């Protein structure tokens, strides 16, 4: 995360419409903030969590006809962008909801904005990067020949000898103890 492009979570939630709430008393930044969705009053407080990390802690009780559900989550005090912060808030609100979509009683325009920016969530970006990594498949017969060729080298080296596996987009290469095998993949 680049400090020059980051923004504070506190600034973002105020921009979203969270307002000063004197009932939110346990906050390093006074007064705490809250947002009323009609069926959920989401309170925000700047606190230090159990891992001694300063965070913005958001909590409330979601009331519906059939149940009450406790909402609690925390965000880093500094995020990469306004859009990422909104996506994190909406993602947390959507968790545990039937159909995975939080339904407020009042219209909240930034909820859809958060869902539209789901791709900015760190775990979503990691998954996207993982899917985009170089990977390959090799025909069974080619792989059997490669393993047979490397078997002799592996029998003559110690267990700590490194085995280097590489893929350049077209060729799978395996190298151990000076023996190098390449096969199409």
Residue, then its C-alpha position, 0 to 999 in steps of 0.5 A: x500500500x502506498x502512503x501517498x495514495x492511501x486514505x483514512x477509513x475515518x474520512x471515508x465513512x464520514x464521506x459516506x454519511x456516518x455522523x457524529x454519535x455521542x452514544x459511541x463512547x469507546x473511541x479514540x477519536x471523539x465523538x464516535x460515528x454511526x450510520x442508520x440503515x433503518x434496520x441496523x445502526x452501524x456504529x464506528x469507533x477508533x480503537x486498538x484491537x487485541x493484536x495492539x493494532x489501531x483499527x476502526x471497529x464497526x458494530x451493530x445489531x441487525x433487526x429483522x422480523x424473524x431474528x436479531x444478528x450481531x454485526x462486528x468487524x474491523x478495518x485498518x485505519x488507512x486503506x488504499x482507496x475510498x472504493x476499497x473501503x466501501x467494498x470492505x464495509x459492504x462485503x462485511x455487511x453482506x456476510x451471513x445474509x440470505x443470498x449474500x446481500x444486505x438489505x437496508x430499510x432505507x435506500x443507501x446508494x453506496x451499497x451497490x458501489x461497494x459491490x461493484x468494487x469487490x475486485x479491490x478487496x485484498x483477498x479477491x486480488x490475491x485470488x485473481x493473481x493466483x488464477x493468472x499465475x503461470x501454470x501448465x499441463x504436460x502429457x502423461x507420456x512426456x512426464x513419465x519420460x522426464x521422471x524416468x530420466x531424473x530418477x537416476x540423478x535423484x538416486x545419487x543425491x542427498x535428500x537436501x539437493x534442490x530440485x528446480x522446476x520452471x515453466x516459461x509459458x511453453x516448456x516445463x523444465x526440471x533440473x536436479x544435480x546438473x541433470x536438466x530435462x525439458x518437455x513441452x507443456 
